[in-house]
């Protein structure tokens, strides 16, 4: 490595770290992202300046294909589909690591004449990269609803099978490290690791998905760092490890926001416990559901003093955020105080809902975090729950048999009345019933969230 | 010797740990997306192996795919993060000074 390249790498590290620091604050985040991107550009250019580089045409081809696919994908993706896009980008990163490890095996004929640490690092990268690629692929499929969002499990066979797969991939790796030369061995490593990725993510319920994506993100970082050890490249080591470490912390923070532990999430089965959910509903005494109309809802809102909007993923898929904003404007014009109670995991990722509401020009100050919202609910006249379900489910506090028991929720039932906008009586992403819908304070307004809110807007204008 | 590499590895781990100790919930998703873009650094691995020359068509194909994957990870990651964060742009005193679109410029300081 020449001095120039080393210096450029160091500049890139500084930019990565400075950029990431910026990304932890709302005001500096946009700039932080571009600073990190500049660091990446410098790292790429520096690598191309390494002595003895060739194959320029193929390099240009790879970079070109990547740019042609990546740029439009990132530009066109809808804000609601953001989580699966992140999963996809993470997956291809892991896939790249796995492919490079495979080629490393091929060009060194099974790490012949290479120090042992190179073989170990490269094989570790192969395993983790492959897990990340296939795991992210399944996560993408689930969020995109190509695959069922509900947990798919093998029941009791699940854990033993995962352990067998892990043992198999490690065994293949050990055979390679101790002198195995057959190419089938590395293919075995990649396939077994890929199956682990599939089998671990498949049983995980939708609500836990963001945490899993974050975890796989950290994995890809670690695999990149391992690849850096194998290739003796400091840029890969530093950037990969920073992502590995920060990704792990982030995963932990997300899990904490949902009151879930990472081992519990990986053990799977969340939302699969139908018996617990069923018990909740019968426990509610089969109270009839009270439904309301847009006209009634509009009147109820117009005579309220304080309205709290509780947005959820249903609002996002119906693209109702602009209609909600219009409704809030009309209410505010009547002197009604409108705020938004944003659960940390509203939408499909922490912060996802803030993004969607900000897109509709909802002022940042009107967004209340969970604790603030919960202390405000007793003074709220009408809580308008739009397409949110699990984050308002009282079973999380009252029913220890519920799969989401212990998750912090928004206490909408402590407000004076509740209107729930929902497409149907279907259960939420976690696949469990919600006693809120049969609560005596609750009126249900069935229909597409955007149409319902639009209807309320029309009624409010007519009042 | 790998000992220096391992030292760098450990120190980088601490950097990552310290940088992300305190983040508001709101920024979890953009931050995940941003770190996601950074591990696109694996792109360099593909560049190094391919750039220093490999024989065989399959090797070349695999590496071109790896580079394309890394590139998707990098450009897609940073662009998506920017789009997410663009939604958070501050609007000074309620006036919306069309600060969307042009990503480079900062709309207004508060």
Interface residues (C-beta under 8 A of the other chain):
Chain A: X16 X17 X19 X20 X21 X23 X24 X25 X26 X27 X29 X30 X31 X32 X33 X34 X36 X37 X40 X43 X44 X47 X48 X50 X52 X53 X54 X55 X58 X59 X61 X62 X63 X65 X66 X67 X69 X70 X71 X73 X74 X75 X77 X79 X82 X83 X85 X86 X88 X89 X90 X92 X93 X95 X96 X97 X99 X100 X102 X103 X104 X106 X107 X115 X117 X210 X213 X214 X217 X220 X221 X223 X224 X225 X227 X228 X229 X231 X232 X233 X234 X235 X236 X237 X238 X239 X240 X241 X242 X243 X244 X245 X246 X247 X249 X250 X253 X254 X257 X344 X349 X350 X351 X352 X354 X355 X356 X358 X359 X361 X363 X364 X369
Chain B: X2 X5 X6 X8 X9 X12 X13 X14 X15 X16 X17 X19 X20 X21 X22 X23 X24 X25 X26 X27 X28 X29 X30 X31 X32 X33 X34 X35 X36 X37 X38 X39 X40 X41 X42 X43 X44 X45 X46 X47 X48 X49 X50 X51 X52 X53 X54 X55 X56 X58 X59 X60 X62 X63 X64 X65 X66 X67 X68 X69 X70 X71 X72 X73 X74 X75 X76 X77 X78 X79 X80 X81 X82 X83 X84 X85 X86 X87 X88 X89 X90 X91 X94 X96 X103 X104 X106 X110
